[in-house]
């Protein structure tokens, strides 16, 4: 069967999971290895069109072709599959059953153990499969596997970083494929322009140039996607950086204002404490802190007036008969009486009413009159007694009683 696109698609459509079918198709494809890039392109197109359960057969076919090429040291299909194998395995892995995913994992592990592809291509395949496993586990945790619950699981991302997630994920996905595509294009270009080898026939050289153009176009497309994602990421980062710079300036101003207020509060607190210790009234605190110089100690207030515990000394009243000041407490004086003198009793140190004091003086004068035997002196209406009348005198009944007593 001659090689053309329809023949390749026919072979791929007739492929089944049996080993004979996979081996026979692989031998026919390897026989036309000069069309490796076109064959891989058609293989990738068919893989996208197939349902999920049949994509595993396409991976088995790629495994047979690449391992046979590696064993025969033929690099045509290895270079052709390198740019597309990571995306192909992720397409076959996504949405497949657990049994199919485990079989795909075993194929990828065999490729790593036998070093079928370059390390960058191998890492890209495993990274895509790990990302699919992580996304599946996140969806399950979100609840019932629904998209609404899966979106809720990513709500923990800050709002400022949401715009950066998509371009960063695109870079993460495209970076490994870009390296593989660029590496394949570089190898194909070096093989075509190698001057050391013999010049092939024009038909072969034209086929090689056609394959090189396709490889270069694939690499260019991958690089363009990576550039677009990186520009979007840088734009988002610049906006985030500008926003953070503005927020930083505002926060620095707030910090300076808070520091000034804290310094004022500390100073005010210190002044209030000093006023409390000094005993100043609260309402006079502002005036006291304003008038006194800064740094000077708070003056102590005047001592309060305390009432004495001892009573004041008693003042002597004027004598009823004499206006001269009387003797002090504890002194004795002589009171003139009829027929002689007699010592007077000490005055009461505490002041008393004027009437009681007059009676006391009269009684002292009366008792001091000496009586000799039966000789009695009649006291009549003489001038020995002063006039007891008037406003300052004694009662009339008392005066009458005194006269009767003196008459006896």
ChimeraX attribute file (.defattr): number of C-alpha atoms within 10 A of each C-alpha:
attribute: neighborCount
match mode: 1-to-1
recipient: residues
	/A:1	6
	/A:2	8
	/A:3	13
	/A:4	12
	/A:5	12
	/A:6	11
	/A:7	12
	/A:8	21
	/A:9	16
	/A:10	11
	/A:11	17
	/A:12	19
	/A:13	12
	/A:14	10
	/A:15	20
	/A:16	16
	/A:17	13
	/A:18	9
	/A:19	13
	/A:20	11
	/A:21	15
	/A:22	23
	/A:23	16
	/A:24	13
	/A:25	19
	/A:26	20
	/A:27	14
	/A:28	15
	/A:29	21
	/A:30	20
	/A:31	12
	/A:32	12
	/A:33	18
	/A:34	16
	/A:35	20
	/A:36	22
	/A:37	22
	/A:38	19
	/A:39	23
	/A:40	21
	/A:41	15
	/A:42	16
	/A:43	21
	/A:44	17
	/A:45	13
	/A:46	17
	/A:47	22
	/A:48	13
	/A:49	10
	/A:50	14
	/A:51	12
	/A:52	17
	/A:53	13
	/A:54	17
	/A:55	21
	/A:56	24
	/A:57	20
	/A:58	24
	/A:59	20
	/A:60	20
	/A:61	23
	/A:62	21
	/A:63	19
	/A:64	18
	/A:65	22
	/A:66	26
	/A:67	20
	/A:68	18
	/A:69	18
	/A:70	17
	/A:71	10
	/A:72	9
	/A:73	10
	/A:74	15
	/A:75	15
	/A:76	18
	/A:77	24
	/A:78	24
	/A:79	23
	/A:80	25
	/A:81	26
	/A:82	24
	/A:83	26
	/A:84	20
	/A:85	23
	/A:86	24
	/A:87	19
	/A:88	21
	/A:89	24
	/A:90	20
	/A:91	18
	/A:92	24
	/A:93	25
	/A:94	15
	/A:95	14
	/A:96	18
	/A:97	11
	/A:98	10
	/A:99	9
	/A:100	18
	/A:101	20
	/A:102	13
	/A:103	14
	/A:104	21
	/A:105	16
	/A:106	12
	/A:107	16
	/A:108	20
	/A:109	14
	/A:110	14
	/A:111	17
	/A:112	17
	/A:113	9
	/A:114	10
	/A:115	13
	/A:116	21
	/A:117	20
	/A:118	15
	/A:119	12
	/A:120	16
	/A:121	25
	/A:122	21
	/A:123	16
	/A:124	23
	/A:125	21
	/A:126	18
	/A:127	17
	/A:128	21
	/A:129	23
	/A:130	13
	/A:131	13
	/A:132	16
	/A:133	15
	/A:134	12
	/A:135	13
	/A:136	16
	/A:137	13
	/A:138	17
	/A:139	21
	/A:140	15
	/A:141	13
	/A:142	18
	/A:143	14
	/A:144	11
	/A:145	14
	/A:146	11
	/A:147	12
	/A:148	12
	/A:149	17
	/A:150	20
	/A:151	13
	/A:152	12
	/A:153	16
	/A:154	13
	/A:155	11
	/A:156	9
	/A:157	10
	/A:158	9
	/A:159	9
	/A:160	12
	/A:161	12
	/A:162	14
	/A:163	16
	/A:164	18
	/A:165	13
	/A:166	14
	/A:167	20
	/A:168	16
	/A:169	13
	/A:170	17
	/A:171	19
	/A:172	16
	/A:173	18
	/A:174	21
	/A:175	18
	/A:176	21
	/A:177	26
	/A:178	25
	/A:179	19
	/A:180	28
	/A:181	28
	/A:182	19
	/A:183	20
	/A:184	23
	/A:185	25
	/A:186	16
	/A:187	15
	/A:188	22
	/A:189	18
	/A:190	12
	/A:191	14
	/A:192	17
	/A:193	11
	/A:194	11
	/A:195	9
	/A:196	7
	/A:197	9
	/A:198	7
	/A:199	12
	/A:200	11
	/A:201	9
	/A:202	9
	/A:203	9
	/A:204	12
	/A:205	13
	/A:206	12
	/A:207	14
	/A:208	21
	/A:209	16
	/A:210	15
	/A:211	22
	/A:212	22
	/A:213	15
	/A:214	16
	/A:215	26
	/A:216	19
	/A:217	14
	/A:218	19
	/A:219	22
	/A:220	16
	/A:221	14
	/A:222	21
	/A:223	19
	/A:224	14
	/A:225	16
	/A:226	21
	/A:227	14
	/A:228	14
	/A:229	21
	/A:230	16
	/A:231	13
	/A:232	18
	/A:233	20
	/A:234	15
	/A:235	14
	/A:236	19
	/A:237	16
	/A:238	12
	/A:239	12
	/A:240	15
	/A:241	12
	/A:242	12
	/A:243	12
	/A:244	12
	/A:245	12
	/A:246	10
	/A:247	12
	/A:248	12
	/A:249	11
	/A:250	11
	/A:251	12
	/A:252	11
	/A:253	12
	/A:254	12
	/A:255	12
	/A:256	11
	/A:257	12
	/A:258	12
	/A:259	12
	/A:260	11
	/A:261	12
	/A:262	12
	/A:263	12
	/A:264	12
	/A:265	12
	/A:266	11
	/A:267	12
	/A:268	13
	/A:269	12
	/A:270	12
	/A:271	17
	/A:272	17
	/A:273	12
	/A:274	16
	/A:275	20
	/A:276	13
	/A:277	11
	/A:278	14
	/A:279	14
	/A:280	17
	/A:281	11
	/A:282	11
	/A:283	8
	/A:284	10
	/A:285	16
	/A:286	13
	/A:287	9
	/A:288	17
	/A:289	17
	/A:290	9
	/A:291	8
	/A:292	12
	/A:293	10
	/A:294	8
	/A:295	6
	/A:296	8
	/A:297	10
	/A:298	17
	/A:299	12
	/A:300	10
	/A:301	9
	/A:302	6
	/A:303	6
	/A:304	6
	/A:305	6
	/A:306	6
	/A:307	7
	/A:308	7
	/A:309	6
	/A:310	6
	/A:311	7
	/A:312	7
	/A:313	10
	/A:314	12
	/A:315	11
	/A:316	17
	/A:317	16
	/A:318	12
	/A:319	14
	/A:320	14
	/A:321	9
	/A:322	8
	/A:323	9
	/A:324	10
	/A:325	10
	/A:326	15
	/A:327	12
	/A:328	15
	/A:329	15
	/A:330	10
	/A:331	11
	/A:332	14
	/A:333	15
	/A:334	11
	/A:335	16
	/A:336	14
	/A:337	16
	/A:338	13
	/A:339	10
	/A:340	11
	/A:341	15
	/A:342	17
	/A:343	12
	/A:344	16
	/A:345	14
	/A:346	13
	/A:347	20
	/A:348	13
	/A:349	13
	/A:350	10
	/A:351	13
	/A:352	11
	/A:353	8
	/A:354	14
	/A:355	12
	/A:356	10
	/A:357	17
	/A:358	17
	/A:359	14
	/A:360	13
	/A:361	17
	/A:362	13
	/A:363	11
	/A:364	17
	/A:365	18
	/A:366	14
	/A:367	11
	/A:368	19
	/A:369	16
	/A:370	15
	/A:371	11
	/A:372	8
	/A:373	6
	/A:374	6
	/A:375	7
	/A:376	12
	/A:377	14
	/A:378	11
	/A:379	15
	/A:380	12
	/A:381	8
	/A:382	9
	/A:383	8
	/A:384	10
	/A:385	11
	/A:386	10
	/A:387	11
	/A:388	12
	/A:389	11
	/A:390	8
	/A:391	7
	/A:392	12
	/A:393	14
	/A:394	16
	/A:395	13
	/A:396	11
	/A:397	9
	/A:398	10
	/A:399	14
	/A:400	11
	/A:401	10
	/A:402	12
	/A:403	15
	/A:404	11
	/A:405	10
	/A:406	14
	/A:407	11
	/A:408	9
